Amino acid sequence: MKQSLDYRRKLLILIFLTMIISLAKAQPNLAFYPFDSQFNASSYNPAFLTSPEKFTFSIFPIGGISIGYNNQAEIRNMISKFPSGITTDNDYRNAISSMVDQSAFHQNIEVLLLSFTYRSKVGFFNFRIKDNQFFSALTDGQVTRFIFMSDIRSVVIDQIQYLPAQAIHYREYSLGYSFKSRMNRFSGGIRAKLYFGKSAFFSGISGLIQNQSNDYALKTSGLVYISFPENKVINPNETATFANFSSSKIKDYFLNAGNPGFGVDLGIKYKITPDLSFSLSVIDLGRINWKTNLNSKYFDGEYKFSGATIKSSNEGGTQVITKTIDNYSYSDSISQLFNLSYERSSFSRQLPFTIYAGIKYELNPNLSIGFTDRFLSVKDLAYNSFSAAANFNVNNNFSISSGYSIIGNAYFNIPLALYFKRNFGQVYIGSDNMASFLFPKLNQFAGISFGACFYLFAKRDLFGKASDNFLFYKPKNIKKNQKTGLIIQPYPEY
C-alpha cells in the first residue's frame, strides 16, 4: 500500500536513529591514541591490548563512553527537543537546512558495557561487550541547496544528485588477543567480533530537476533499506504516519538478536628504534545481515515548480533555471512529496571500517610526540582525520596529551586528554576539540571521551620504602594472617 508522508519527516528519520542510542548515553577520540597503554587503547589497535596487573575489569557506566559529532549546535538542539517530540514544521526545516549547509554530517558513539582483561604467559586476552552507533549523511549538492537555501538562485537541469546516508546501531561481543616479541620490539593483536544489529538506515535516494514540456519539476526516487521497529498510526483516510518510538518496544529493541554479523580487528606495533615506533590497524572489518524489523521503502515523488517563481535560460549550452523571487526557499511550500511502497526482503551490508596509522617518537622518558591518521571507509561518505600531539608524563601517575587535529572538514580542533594511573586502576577523560566547549558557536566538531577500570586481585606490595642509606634495598614488611598466624605472601604472577 502506498502512503504519503511529509518530506521533511522522512529525511528526519536519519536524525531520529541517532537519538535512540542516547537512551543508553554513548568512534574513539584521536586525543587518546598516544596513550597506547590505556586499558581501552585496543579500540584503536588490538596490538595495544595490555594490562599492568593480572586482571583488569571495567563495567558500564564508567567503563568507557566516547562521543564525536560535527554540526554540533543543531545536534544538541535536536537532542534537547526529542524527549518532548519534534513536530513543528520549523523544527524539521531548520534541521534539514543545517544539514544542507554542511559538506557532510557525521556522528559516532561508543559505549563500553563490560570489559575483562587477563594477562598470561602467552599474551593478553580480553572479553568485551560494547554498543556502537554510526551516523553519516551527505546532503550538500546543487539540487538540495536550490530547494532549501534562499540565497541559492540557480540550478542546472537534469543533473542528478545522490543523497547517501547511513545510520547503524549494533552491539558487539568480542574476544581480543595480543602478544609481544622478545624485547617488546614487535606487538601484534587480533579481535574476533560477533555483532547483533539493532537498527539500520541505508539511503539510495537521488533527485534531479527535469524539464517537462517547459514545466519544471523536482523528481526524487530510490530505495532506502531500513531495519527499525516502526510504529504507525493509521489515519481516518487510511494513510499512515510515524509515531514516536514506543517505550513498550525499547526492551525488545535493545535485546534484538535477529540481525547477526561477524567482524575482526587487526593491528601491529613495531619499534623501528628504541625511541621511534610505528603502529597500523584495521577496525571493524565485517558485515551484518539484517533480517528483522524490515521496513525498507521505495521513495518516489514529484514536485512541480510554479512558473511564477522561476525562469529558464541557456548558459553555454546548459539549461539553467533561476528563482525570480529574492531570498525564496521552496522548503516552505513542499509538502507530502513522497509516495511510499514497502520492501520487506532481508539485506546485508558491510560495516564502516576504520584504518589507523600512527608514529610516535620519544624525546625523553617523560615527553613524546606523535602523529596519527584515521581513515573512515564508508561508501560515498568516507572522510579522513589527522592529529599531531605531544604527550607529557607529569609524574608516574598522571599524563597529559594535547596538540592540533583535523577531523573531516573541521580544521580547527584542539585535542586534550588526561590519563591517571593508580594502584586501584586507571581513569581517563578528554576531548578531540576543547575549543568546542570554549567557543561552541565557532567550532563544527565536538567530542568527549571518558572511562575507568579497576585491577582485580592486584599483587600485594609487602615491601617498605628504601632509606637514604640503602637506596637500592626495600625492607620487607612482615604481615601475618590474624586467624592462622601464617606470614602473608604476595600473590604469584602465574
Summary of the structure (lengths in Angstrom):
residues: 494
radius of gyration: 27.0
end to end distance: 65.6
largest distance: 101.1
contacts: 1608
relative contact order: 0.17
helix: 16%
strand: 49%
